[in-house]
Amino acid sequence: MDSRHDRQYELVLFGATGYTGKYCAEHITTHLPANIDWAIAGRNHGKLSALKKELHPLNPNRLPPGIEVCELERGDLDRLAKKTRLIINTVGPYSLYGSTVVEACAINGTHYLDVTGEFPWVLDMVKKHHDLAKQNGAIMIPQIGMASAPADLTTWALASLINQTLRVGTKEVICCLYAVKSQPSGGSLATALGIFDTFSPRQLSEAGKPYALSAMPGPKPSRPRPLLEKLTGVRMDPTFGALTTAVTASSDTPIVERSWSLLSDIYGLNFEFNEYQMVRNVFVAITIKVLYAVAMICLILPPVRWLLKMMIYAPGQGASKEAGFKESIEFRALAIADQNTHNPRRAMARMHYKGRSMYYMAGFLLAEAAMTILREPPAVGPSIERNLRGGLLTPACLGQAFIDRLNKIEGFSLTAEMVEV
């Protein structure tokens, strides 16, 4: 029998009093089974006690969470990891505060989830802890929030559909950030700016290389690039029109490519992923591309980052709950089957969420991923402990069982279908 089943808790939410942590705690309280044994954890007992009182009226019929006071040091984190089957970590920036949490979970065989978008840090964690986590049966999935679950799950849904329908792999997925209306929290902004403080240009360059996170060498791109795309990075697509740089692509692409390498029997060996932002025309596309390049150059300069940090929300703060109800996001994606024909079959997918907040979405992504790992039976969910045996994995590794859970959340939808051209 798995010794994790003898632990005090099924899951512990670490960083529960933070901006995203509170949303996650609310979703656990209102949507997860009442018999789940869980705890909220952090450094401040007073804040944790106050949160526990806030959560009780949301679902008075369920047992309240336990409280675990834990400092960000190895001894405390080691003890916490031994008490629970799974840790949800919402304490960022992860490059500053997450490494010891990951290490403790890998050593103790404790499942782990987070919502980082710091892909250079994820690369470092994969190099350091993947083998140990796999050895100890710890299912560890970083970037399972807004970065990079939407793109990764949408791509998996398309590749899986093509594989099941046509018994072939997928040649390319074109994933588009179709629309987004959201206000970043202080933690997200601090993390974005902190990447340039924490990682050298060489580290950023290494992490940004194609298939940097992949568990095997990537295939060579098979699609010829038109001159406009080579010169500007702007792509004209018959389905989506003008496409330009998506700010989400730098964090999403490495995760999707890692999913391909872990699940290549579904994706096929000739898979390629490209993520863009949809815009009205070529002029807008080129303008956004130039502005994005200028912004990246400016962020390299420490005085610019210092000034921006003085102007943004502090970590732990963000838009009001009332403002969150106006937020929404939509991804659309096209997949082309790997068929040696003039007109290969295609599939389309749409992921949409309109609800309380993008950070509430991050919260329920974490909570429902935890339940997929902890409670889904092998006949229904992905037996990833048996098939992949733990390690640093990706959202797509949770498969259809995870998507089915998400599609039950009010305001969320992810669908895929074969289409005729």
C-alpha positions as CSV (number, residue, x, y, z in Angstrom):
1,M,0.0,0.0,0.0
2,D,1.2,3.5,-0.8
3,S,2.5,5.0,2.5
4,R,1.2,8.4,1.5
5,H,-2.3,7.2,2.3
6,D,-1.3,7.1,6.0
7,R,-0.5,10.8,6.2
8,Q,-2.4,13.3,8.3
9,Y,-3.7,15.4,5.3
10,E,-4.7,14.7,1.7
11,L,-3.6,18.2,0.7
12,V,-2.0,21.3,2.2
13,L,-2.5,24.7,0.7
14,F,0.8,26.5,1.3
15,G,0.5,30.3,1.0
16,A,-3.2,30.2,1.7
17,T,-3.4,33.9,2.9
18,G,-2.0,35.3,-0.4
19,Y,-4.0,36.7,-3.3
20,T,-4.2,33.4,-5.3
21,G,-4.1,31.3,-2.2
22,K,-7.3,32.7,-0.8
23,Y,-9.2,32.1,-4.1
24,C,-7.9,28.5,-4.0
25,A,-9.0,28.1,-0.4
26,E,-12.5,29.3,-1.3
27,H,-12.8,26.9,-4.1
28,I,-11.7,24.0,-1.9
29,T,-14.2,25.0,0.7
30,T,-17.1,25.3,-1.7
31,H,-16.5,22.7,-4.3
32,L,-14.3,19.9,-3.1
33,P,-15.7,16.9,-1.2
34,A,-16.6,17.6,2.4
35,N,-14.6,14.6,3.6
36,I,-11.2,15.7,2.3
37,D,-8.6,16.2,5.0
38,W,-6.8,19.4,4.3
39,A,-4.9,22.3,5.9
40,I,-4.0,25.8,5.2
41,A,-0.3,26.7,5.8
42,G,1.8,29.8,6.0
43,R,4.1,31.8,8.3
44,N,1.6,33.8,10.2
45,H,-0.8,32.0,12.6
46,G,-3.0,35.0,13.0
47,K,-3.6,35.4,9.3
48,L,-4.3,31.7,8.9
49,S,-6.8,31.8,11.8
50,A,-8.6,34.8,10.3
51,L,-8.8,33.0,6.9
52,K,-10.2,29.9,8.6
53,K,-13.0,32.0,10.1
54,E,-13.7,33.6,6.6
55,L,-14.0,30.2,5.0
56,H,-16.5,28.7,7.5
57,P,-19.6,30.6,6.4
58,L,-19.0,29.6,2.8
59,N,-19.7,26.0,3.7
60,P,-20.7,25.5,7.3
61,N,-21.4,21.8,6.9
62,R,-17.8,20.8,6.1
63,L,-15.0,20.3,8.6
64,P,-12.7,23.3,8.7
65,P,-9.1,23.1,7.5
66,G,-6.2,22.4,9.9
67,I,-3.7,25.2,10.4
68,E,0.0,24.5,9.9
69,V,2.6,27.3,10.6
70,C,5.6,26.8,8.4
71,E,8.6,28.9,7.7
72,L,10.4,28.9,4.3
73,E,13.2,26.8,5.6
74,R,14.2,23.2,5.0
75,G,13.3,21.7,8.4
76,D,9.8,23.1,8.5
77,L,9.1,22.3,4.9
78,D,10.4,18.7,5.3
79,R,8.0,18.2,8.3
80,L,5.1,19.7,6.3
81,A,5.8,17.5,3.3
82,K,5.7,14.4,5.5
83,K,2.3,15.3,6.8
84,T,0.4,15.4,3.5
85,R,0.0,13.5,0.3
86,L,0.0,16.7,-1.8
87,I,1.1,20.4,-1.4
88,I,-0.4,23.2,-3.4
89,N,2.2,26.0,-3.4
90,T,1.1,29.6,-4.0
91,V,4.1,31.3,-2.5
92,G,6.0,33.3,-5.2
93,P,8.1,34.5,-6.7
94,Y,9.0,30.8,-7.0
95,S,12.6,31.4,-8.0
96,L,13.0,33.1,-4.6
97,Y,10.8,31.0,-2.4
98,G,9.8,27.8,-4.2
99,S,13.0,25.7,-4.6
100,T,13.1,24.4,-1.1
101,V,9.4,23.4,-1.3
102,V,10.0,21.5,-4.5
103,E,13.1,19.8,-2.9
104,A,11.1,18.7,0.2
105,C,8.3,17.3,-1.9
106,A,10.7,15.4,-4.2
107,I,12.6,13.9,-1.2
108,N,9.4,12.8,0.6
109,G,7.4,11.6,-2.3
110,T,4.8,14.3,-1.8
111,H,2.8,15.4,-4.9
112,Y,3.2,19.1,-5.7
113,L,1.4,21.8,-7.7
114,D,2.1,25.5,-8.3
115,V,1.1,28.4,-10.6
116,T,4.5,29.8,-11.5
117,G,5.3,31.2,-14.9
118,E,9.0,31.4,-14.3
119,F,10.1,29.0,-17.0
120,P,13.9,29.4,-16.3
121,W,13.2,28.3,-12.7
122,V,11.1,25.3,-13.9
123,L,14.0,24.2,-16.1
124,D,16.3,24.4,-13.0
125,M,13.8,22.3,-11.0
126,V,13.5,19.7,-13.7
127,K,17.3,19.3,-13.9
128,K,17.7,19.0,-10.1
129,H,14.6,17.1,-9.0
130,H,12.9,15.2,-11.8
131,D,14.7,11.9,-11.3
132,L,14.4,12.0,-7.5
133,A,10.7,12.8,-7.8
134,K,10.1,10.0,-10.2
135,Q,12.0,7.6,-8.0
136,N,9.9,8.5,-5.0
137,G,6.6,8.6,-6.9
138,A,6.0,12.3,-6.5
139,I,3.7,13.8,-9.2
140,M,5.0,17.4,-9.4
141,I,3.3,19.8,-11.9
142,P,4.5,23.4,-12.0
143,Q,2.8,26.1,-14.2
144,I,-0.7,24.7,-13.7
145,G,-2.4,28.1,-13.5
146,M,-2.9,30.7,-16.2
147,A,0.6,29.8,-17.2
148,S,0.4,27.3,-18.8
149,A,-2.6,25.1,-18.2
150,P,-4.9,26.7,-20.9
151,A,-2.5,26.3,-23.8
152,D,-1.2,22.9,-22.6
153,L,-4.7,21.3,-22.0
154,T,-6.1,22.8,-25.2
155,T,-3.2,21.3,-27.2
156,W,-3.6,17.9,-25.4
157,A,-7.3,17.9,-26.2
158,L,-6.6,18.5,-29.9
159,A,-3.7,15.9,-30.2
160,S,-5.8,13.3,-28.3
161,L,-8.8,13.9,-30.5
162,I,-6.7,13.5,-33.7
163,N,-5.0,10.4,-32.3
164,Q,-8.3,8.8,-31.3
165,T,-10.1,9.7,-34.6
166,L,-7.4,9.3,-37.2
167,R,-4.8,7.1,-35.4
168,V,-2.1,9.5,-36.4
169,G,0.0,12.2,-34.7
170,T,-0.3,15.9,-34.9
171,K,1.9,17.9,-37.2
172,E,1.3,21.4,-35.8
173,V,-0.9,23.2,-33.2
174,I,-1.5,26.9,-33.7
175,C,-2.7,28.2,-30.4
176,C,-4.1,31.8,-30.3
177,L,-4.7,34.1,-27.3
178,Y,-8.0,35.2,-28.8
179,A,-9.2,37.6,-26.1
180,V,-8.2,38.5,-22.6
181,K,-9.5,41.0,-20.1
182,S,-7.6,40.8,-16.8
183,Q,-5.7,42.8,-14.3
184,P,-2.5,41.2,-13.0
185,S,-2.0,40.9,-9.2
186,G,1.0,42.4,-7.4
187,G,2.5,38.9,-7.1
188,S,2.4,38.3,-10.8
189,L,3.9,41.7,-11.6
190,A,6.6,41.2,-9.0
191,T,7.4,37.8,-10.5
192,A,7.6,39.1,-14.0
193,L,9.9,41.9,-13.0
194,G,11.9,39.6,-10.7
195,I,12.8,37.2,-13.5
196,F,15.3,39.8,-14.8
197,D,16.7,40.3,-11.3
198,T,17.1,36.5,-10.7
199,F,18.2,35.1,-14.0
200,S,21.1,36.2,-16.2
201,P,20.6,36.8,-19.9
202,R,22.5,33.5,-20.5
203,Q,20.0,31.6,-18.3
204,L,17.0,33.3,-20.0
205,S,18.5,32.4,-23.4
206,E,19.0,28.8,-22.4
207,A,15.5,28.4,-21.0
208,G,14.0,30.0,-24.1
209,K,15.6,27.7,-26.6
210,P,13.3,25.3,-28.5
211,Y,12.5,22.2,-26.5
212,A,14.6,23.4,-23.5
213,L,12.2,21.5,-21.1
214,S,11.7,18.5,-23.4
215,A,12.6,15.1,-22.1
216,M,13.9,14.2,-25.6
217,P,15.3,16.1,-28.6
218,G,12.7,18.1,-30.5
219,P,11.9,17.5,-34.2
220,K,13.1,19.9,-36.8
221,P,10.4,22.4,-37.9
222,S,8.8,21.1,-41.2
223,R,6.8,24.2,-42.1
224,P,8.6,26.7,-44.4
225,R,8.5,30.3,-43.0
226,P,7.3,33.0,-45.4
227,L,9.5,36.1,-45.7
228,L,7.2,38.3,-43.7
229,E,7.3,35.9,-40.8
230,K,11.1,35.6,-41.0
231,L,11.6,39.3,-40.9
232,T,8.9,40.4,-38.4
233,G,7.7,37.3,-36.5
234,V,4.2,38.1,-37.8
235,R,2.2,35.2,-39.3
236,M,-0.7,35.3,-41.7
237,D,-2.9,32.3,-41.2
238,P,-5.9,31.3,-43.4
239,T,-8.0,30.4,-40.3
240,F,-7.0,33.1,-37.8
241,G,-5.7,36.0,-39.9
242,A,-2.9,38.2,-38.6
243,L,-1.0,36.7,-35.7
244,T,1.7,38.3,-33.6
245,T,3.8,37.7,-30.5
246,A,1.7,36.5,-27.5
247,V,3.1,37.5,-24.1
248,T,2.0,34.0,-22.8
249,A,4.1,32.1,-25.4
250,S,7.4,32.3,-23.6
251,S,6.1,30.4,-20.6
252,D,3.6,28.2,-22.4
253,T,5.7,26.8,-25.2
254,P,8.3,25.0,-23.0
255,I,5.5,23.3,-21.1
256,V,3.7,22.2,-24.2
257,E,6.9,20.9,-25.7
258,R,7.6,19.0,-22.5
259,S,4.1,17.5,-22.7
260,W,4.9,16.3,-26.2
261,S,8.1,14.6,-25.0
262,L,6.3,12.9,-22.1
263,L,3.2,11.9,-24.2
264,S,4.7,11.4,-27.7
265,D,2.6,8.3,-28.3
266,I,-0.4,10.8,-28.4
267,Y,1.2,13.8,-30.1
268,G,3.4,12.0,-32.6
269,L,7.1,12.4,-33.3
270,N,6.7,15.3,-35.8
271,F,4.8,17.7,-33.5
272,E,5.3,21.5,-33.6
273,F,3.6,24.1,-31.3
274,N,3.3,27.8,-32.0
275,E,1.4,30.3,-29.9
276,Y,0.3,33.8,-31.0
277,Q,-2.0,36.6,-30.2
278,M,-4.8,37.3,-32.7
279,V,-5.0,40.9,-34.0
280,R,-6.9,42.9,-36.6
281,N,-4.3,43.3,-39.3
282,V,-0.6,43.1,-40.2
283,F,0.1,46.7,-39.1
284,V,-1.2,46.0,-35.6
285,A,0.7,42.8,-35.5
286,I,4.0,44.5,-36.4
287,T,3.3,47.3,-34.0
288,I,2.8,44.8,-31.1
289,K,5.9,42.9,-32.1
290,V,8.0,46.1,-32.0
291,L,6.5,47.3,-28.7
292,Y,7.1,43.8,-27.1
293,A,10.8,43.9,-28.2
294,V,11.2,47.4,-26.8
295,A,9.6,46.4,-23.5
296,M,12.0,43.4,-23.2
297,I,15.0,45.7,-23.8
298,C,13.7,48.2,-21.2
299,L,13.1,45.5,-18.6
300,I,16.8,44.5,-18.8
301,L,17.6,47.9,-17.3
302,P,17.5,47.8,-13.4
303,P,16.3,51.5,-13.1
304,V,13.3,50.7,-15.3
305,R,12.4,47.7,-13.1
306,W,12.9,49.7,-9.9
307,L,10.5,52.4,-11.2
308,L,7.9,49.9,-12.2
309,K,8.0,48.1,-8.9
310,M,7.1,51.5,-7.2
311,M,4.0,51.8,-9.4
312,I,2.4,48.3,-9.1
313,Y,0.4,46.4,-6.5
314,A,2.4,44.9,-3.7
315,P,2.6,41.1,-3.6
316,G,-0.5,39.7,-2.0
317,Q,-2.7,42.4,-3.4
318,G,-4.7,42.7,-6.7
319,A,-7.9,43.8,-8.2
320,S,-11.1,43.8,-6.0
321,K,-13.5,40.8,-6.2
322,E,-16.0,43.1,-7.8
323,A,-13.6,43.9,-10.6
324,G,-12.8,40.2,-11.0
325,F,-16.3,39.5,-12.3
326,K,-15.5,41.5,-15.4
327,E,-12.5,39.4,-16.3
328,S,-12.4,36.8,-19.0
329,I,-10.0,34.9,-21.3
330,E,-10.3,32.8,-24.4
331,F,-7.9,30.6,-26.4
332,R,-8.6,29.2,-29.8
333,A,-6.4,26.6,-31.4
334,L,-6.1,24.7,-34.7
335,A,-4.4,21.3,-35.0
336,I,-3.2,19.8,-38.3
337,A,-3.0,16.0,-38.5
338,D,0.4,14.5,-39.5
339,Q,-0.9,13.1,-42.8
340,N,1.1,12.9,-46.0
341,T,-1.6,14.5,-48.1
342,H,-2.2,17.8,-49.8
343,N,-5.1,18.6,-47.4
344,P,-4.6,16.9,-44.0
345,R,-7.5,16.7,-41.5
346,R,-7.8,19.4,-38.9
347,A,-9.3,19.9,-35.5
348,M,-10.4,23.1,-33.7
349,A,-10.5,23.8,-29.9
350,R,-11.8,26.6,-27.8
351,M,-11.0,27.3,-24.1
352,H,-13.0,30.1,-22.5
353,Y,-13.5,31.3,-19.0
354,K,-15.6,34.2,-17.7
355,G,-16.2,34.3,-14.0
356,R,-15.0,35.7,-10.8
357,S,-11.4,36.4,-11.7
358,M,-8.4,35.0,-13.5
359,Y,-6.9,34.3,-10.1
360,Y,-10.0,32.4,-9.1
361,M,-9.4,30.4,-12.2
362,A,-5.8,29.7,-11.1
363,G,-7.3,28.7,-7.7
364,F,-9.7,26.1,-9.2
365,L,-7.1,24.8,-11.6
366,L,-4.9,24.0,-8.6
367,A,-7.7,22.5,-6.5
368,E,-9.2,20.4,-9.4
369,A,-5.7,19.2,-10.4
370,A,-5.2,18.1,-6.8
371,M,-8.4,16.1,-6.8
372,T,-7.5,14.5,-10.2
373,I,-4.3,13.2,-8.6
374,L,-5.8,12.3,-5.3
375,R,-9.2,10.9,-6.0
376,E,-9.7,9.9,-9.7
377,P,-9.7,6.1,-10.0
378,P,-7.5,4.6,-12.7
379,A,-10.5,3.5,-14.8
380,V,-11.6,7.1,-15.1
381,G,-8.6,9.3,-14.5
382,P,-5.0,9.2,-15.6
383,S,-3.1,6.5,-13.8
384,I,0.0,8.7,-14.0
385,E,1.6,7.1,-11.0
386,R,1.6,3.8,-12.9
387,N,2.3,5.2,-16.4
388,L,4.7,8.0,-15.7
389,R,5.6,7.1,-12.1
390,G,6.0,10.7,-11.0
391,G,8.6,13.3,-11.8
392,L,8.3,17.0,-13.0
393,L,5.3,16.7,-15.2
394,T,2.9,19.0,-17.0
395,P,-0.9,19.8,-16.8
396,A,-1.5,17.7,-19.9
397,C,-0.4,14.6,-18.0
398,L,-3.7,14.8,-16.1
399,G,-5.5,14.2,-19.3
400,Q,-9.3,14.1,-19.9
401,A,-10.2,13.4,-16.3
402,F,-8.8,16.9,-15.4
403,I,-10.6,18.5,-18.3
404,D,-13.9,16.8,-17.3
405,R,-13.6,18.2,-13.8
406,L,-12.8,21.7,-15.1
407,N,-15.8,21.7,-17.5
408,K,-18.1,21.3,-14.5
409,I,-16.9,24.7,-13.1
410,E,-19.3,27.6,-13.8
411,G,-18.0,29.8,-16.6
412,F,-15.3,27.4,-17.8
413,S,-15.4,25.5,-21.1
414,L,-12.8,23.5,-23.1
415,T,-14.1,21.7,-26.2
416,A,-12.4,20.2,-29.3
417,E,-13.9,18.9,-32.5
418,M,-12.8,17.7,-36.0
419,V,-13.5,20.2,-38.7
420,E,-13.8,20.2,-42.5
421,V,-11.6,22.6,-44.5
